[in-house]
Amino acid sequence: MFSMTVNFVCFAIGASIGIKFADIDFSLSLFRHRSLWTHGPLIVWLVIYLLALFPGGYWLAVGFLPAHAIHLFADMFPRNWKGGAMIKLYPIKRELAPVLSFAWLGFGTYISMTQWFQVTGQLWGWLR
């Protein structure tokens, strides 16, 4: 029972980090909002790499990945495709066109969910 509680707490922590992590660029003066670095698959690949190094973070990753995908999916549907809605190409002071911004966010969502399926497939035997 104790280990299940710890797993659930780790899952919840991972999900709460994942849902907001892409917006870390608000806090970092280095990036502008919706940076290519934070709003796409690069963070997902970093999480998978860290999971390979630290398998004890399994439940954090199981919570983080779908929450991150939800955040990216929500960002695919802004009020309008102007200014802050575009993916920024830091360090170049340019941004992707609306269709490419949409595609980048969609690709990040897809990668996040496929990685989640692969990680959880090891637990429940999916995707064999």
Secondary structure, 3 states (H helix, E strand, C coil): CHHHHHHHHHHHHHHHHHHHHHHHHHCCCCCCCCECCCCCHHHHHHHHHHHHHCHHHHHHHHHHHHHHHHHHHHHCCCCCCCHHHCCECCCCCCECCHHHHHHHHHHHHHHHHHHHHHHHHHHHCCCC
